[in-house]
Amino acid sequence: MSLKSRIIITMAAVIAILFVPVTVLALEAKVMDVDELAKNADIILSGKVIDTTAKWEVNPQTGKKNIYTYVTLELIDVVKGKVKGNTYTFRVLGGAIPGERIAQGVVEMPAFKNGRETFLFLHNDKNLYSPVVGFYQGKFNIEIDPSSGIRKIYTDRGAPVTEFRLTKNSSKNNTDAVNYEYFKTLVESKLK
C-alpha cells in the first residue's frame, strides 16, 4: 500500500471518529453466580429475539435524552415470574438508531441480536438502565451444536457454560457447554 493510500485511510478514520459521535457509559456489576442470579431475578425466561428497536427517550433519573433499545422476545419457557402472552418486551440503555450518526454504548450491557435464542434473569423494574440481573451476567445465549443438534448454553461473551462452572462437582477438564434442559433444570432447582 502506498504512502498516499495510508494517509487517506488514516484521515478517513480520524474524520469518522470525529463526526460519528459515540457516547459510552460505564457501569460496574458485582460478579454473580447462577444462585445469585436466580435469587435476585423477578423473572427468568428464555426466548428468541424477534425485534430490537432503538429510540430517543428522556432518562427519568437525569432528565437528559438517551438512546434506549427495546428488545422483544418470542417466549420459549418462563421459569420464574408471570408473563402475559407469548412475547415479552423490555428496554436497555444504549443502542444505535438506523439512519442517525450517533450511537450510545454501555460497558457491561448485554447485546441482543434478532434471531438469537437467549436465557435471561430479569428484574421487573422498567426504570432500571438494564433489567438484566448483573448486566451481561444475567444473559445466556442458546446455540445449536452443529454436530449433535443439541441446544447448548453460552455466556453473553460467548464462553461455554460448563458443568464445572455451574456446580464445581465435575471435572475442570470438561469444556463442553451444558445443554439447555440441564441448565433450565438447574436454575429451577435454585428456586426451591
C-alpha positions as CSV (number, residue, x, y, z in Angstrom):
1,M,0.0,0.0,0.0
2,S,1.4,3.4,-1.0
3,L,2.1,6.2,1.5
4,K,-0.7,8.3,-0.1
5,S,-3.2,5.4,0.4
6,R,-2.2,5.0,4.1
7,I,-2.6,8.8,4.7
8,I,-6.0,8.8,3.0
9,I,-7.2,5.8,5.1
10,T,-5.8,7.4,8.3
11,M,-7.5,10.7,7.6
12,A,-10.8,8.9,6.8
13,A,-10.6,7.1,10.1
14,V,-9.9,10.3,12.0
15,I,-12.8,12.0,10.3
16,A,-15.1,9.1,11.0
17,I,-14.2,9.2,14.7
18,L,-14.7,13.0,14.9
19,F,-18.0,13.1,13.0
20,V,-19.7,9.9,14.2
21,P,-20.1,10.6,17.9
22,V,-20.5,7.6,20.2
23,T,-21.3,8.0,23.9
24,V,-20.0,5.3,26.2
25,L,-21.3,4.9,29.7
26,A,-19.5,2.8,32.3
27,L,-21.4,0.9,34.9
28,E,-19.9,-1.7,37.2
29,A,-21.7,-5.0,38.1
30,K,-20.9,-7.3,41.0
31,V,-19.8,-10.8,39.9
32,M,-22.7,-13.2,40.3
33,D,-23.2,-16.9,40.1
34,V,-26.3,-18.8,39.0
35,D,-27.6,-19.0,42.6
36,E,-27.4,-15.2,43.0
37,L,-28.8,-14.5,39.5
38,A,-31.8,-16.8,40.3
39,K,-32.3,-15.3,43.8
40,N,-32.2,-11.7,42.5
41,A,-34.4,-12.2,39.4
42,D,-38.1,-11.4,39.4
43,I,-38.5,-13.1,36.0
44,I,-36.5,-15.9,34.5
45,L,-37.3,-16.9,30.9
46,S,-35.9,-18.0,27.6
47,G,-37.0,-16.7,24.2
48,K,-36.0,-15.8,20.7
49,V,-35.2,-12.2,20.0
50,I,-37.7,-11.1,17.3
51,D,-37.2,-7.4,17.4
52,T,-34.8,-4.7,18.6
53,T,-35.8,-1.1,18.2
54,A,-33.7,1.8,19.4
55,K,-35.2,5.3,20.1
56,W,-34.5,8.5,21.9
57,E,-36.2,9.0,25.3
58,V,-35.8,11.2,28.3
59,N,-34.0,9.5,31.1
60,P,-36.2,9.8,34.2
61,Q,-33.2,10.0,36.6
62,T,-31.2,12.6,34.7
63,G,-33.8,14.5,32.6
64,K,-31.5,14.1,29.6
65,K,-32.2,12.3,26.4
66,N,-30.6,8.9,25.9
67,I,-31.0,6.1,23.4
68,Y,-32.8,3.1,24.7
69,T,-33.2,-0.2,22.9
70,Y,-36.5,-2.1,23.2
71,V,-35.9,-5.9,22.9
72,T,-38.9,-8.2,22.2
73,L,-38.7,-11.9,22.7
74,E,-40.9,-14.7,21.5
75,L,-41.1,-16.8,24.6
76,I,-39.8,-20.4,24.8
77,D,-40.1,-21.0,28.6
78,V,-41.0,-18.9,31.7
79,V,-39.1,-20.4,34.7
80,K,-39.9,-17.7,37.3
81,G,-42.4,-14.9,37.4
82,K,-45.6,-14.1,35.5
83,V,-45.5,-13.1,31.9
84,K,-48.7,-12.5,29.9
85,G,-48.9,-13.6,26.2
86,N,-46.3,-15.3,24.1
87,T,-43.9,-12.3,23.8
88,Y,-42.0,-10.2,26.4
89,T,-40.5,-6.7,25.8
90,F,-38.0,-4.8,27.9
91,R,-35.7,-1.9,27.4
92,V,-32.0,-1.4,27.9
93,L,-29.9,1.8,27.9
94,G,-27.9,2.3,24.8
95,G,-28.1,1.4,21.1
96,A,-27.9,2.7,17.6
97,I,-30.8,4.3,15.7
98,P,-30.7,3.4,12.0
99,G,-30.0,6.4,9.8
100,E,-28.7,8.6,12.7
101,R,-25.0,9.3,13.0
102,I,-24.8,8.8,16.7
103,A,-24.9,5.7,19.0
104,Q,-24.7,5.2,22.7
105,G,-23.0,2.2,24.3
106,V,-22.9,1.0,27.9
107,V,-20.0,-1.1,29.2
108,E,-21.2,-4.4,30.7
109,M,-24.6,-4.2,28.9
110,P,-25.6,-7.4,27.2
111,A,-26.0,-7.4,23.5
112,F,-29.2,-8.6,21.8
113,K,-29.4,-9.8,18.2
114,N,-32.5,-10.6,16.2
115,G,-33.0,-14.3,15.6
116,R,-30.8,-15.3,18.6
117,E,-32.3,-17.5,21.4
118,T,-31.4,-16.3,24.9
119,F,-32.0,-17.3,28.5
120,L,-32.5,-14.3,30.8
121,F,-32.6,-13.4,34.5
122,L,-34.6,-10.2,34.8
123,H,-35.6,-7.5,37.3
124,N,-39.2,-6.4,36.8
125,D,-38.4,-2.7,37.1
126,K,-38.9,-0.5,34.0
127,N,-36.8,2.3,35.5
128,L,-33.5,0.5,35.5
129,Y,-30.8,1.1,32.9
130,S,-30.9,-2.7,32.4
131,P,-33.5,-5.1,33.7
132,V,-31.0,-7.9,33.1
133,V,-29.7,-9.0,36.5
134,G,-25.9,-8.4,36.8
135,F,-25.9,-6.8,33.3
136,Y,-24.2,-9.3,30.8
137,Q,-24.0,-11.9,33.6
138,G,-27.8,-12.5,33.5
139,K,-27.9,-13.2,29.8
140,F,-27.0,-16.5,28.3
141,N,-27.1,-17.4,24.6
142,I,-28.6,-20.6,23.4
143,E,-26.8,-22.1,20.4
144,I,-27.4,-25.3,18.5
145,D,-24.4,-27.6,18.4
146,P,-23.8,-28.3,14.7
147,S,-22.6,-31.8,15.3
148,S,-25.3,-33.0,17.6
149,G,-28.2,-30.6,17.1
150,I,-28.4,-30.1,20.8
151,R,-29.2,-26.6,22.2
152,K,-26.3,-25.5,24.4
153,I,-25.7,-22.6,26.8
154,Y,-23.0,-19.9,26.4
155,T,-22.4,-16.7,28.3
156,D,-23.2,-13.4,26.7
157,R,-19.5,-13.1,25.9
158,G,-19.5,-16.5,24.1
159,A,-17.8,-18.7,26.6
160,P,-19.3,-22.2,27.0
161,V,-21.2,-22.7,30.3
162,T,-19.7,-25.9,31.7
163,E,-21.0,-28.2,34.4
164,F,-17.9,-27.4,36.5
165,R,-18.7,-23.7,36.3
166,L,-22.2,-24.3,37.5
167,T,-21.7,-27.0,40.2
168,K,-18.0,-27.2,40.9
169,N,-18.6,-31.0,41.1
170,S,-17.4,-32.2,37.8
171,S,-14.0,-32.3,36.0
172,K,-12.4,-28.9,35.3
173,N,-11.2,-30.5,32.0
174,N,-14.8,-30.8,30.7
175,T,-15.0,-27.8,28.4
176,D,-18.3,-28.7,26.7
177,A,-21.2,-26.3,27.1
178,V,-24.2,-27.8,29.1
179,N,-27.4,-28.4,27.2
180,Y,-30.4,-26.1,27.6
181,E,-32.6,-28.6,29.5
182,Y,-29.8,-29.3,32.1
183,F,-29.3,-25.6,32.6
184,K,-33.1,-24.9,32.9
185,T,-33.5,-27.7,35.4
186,L,-30.5,-26.5,37.4
187,V,-32.0,-23.0,37.5
188,E,-35.4,-24.4,38.6
189,S,-33.7,-26.3,41.4
190,K,-32.3,-23.0,42.7
191,L,-35.8,-21.7,43.1
192,K,-36.9,-24.4,45.6
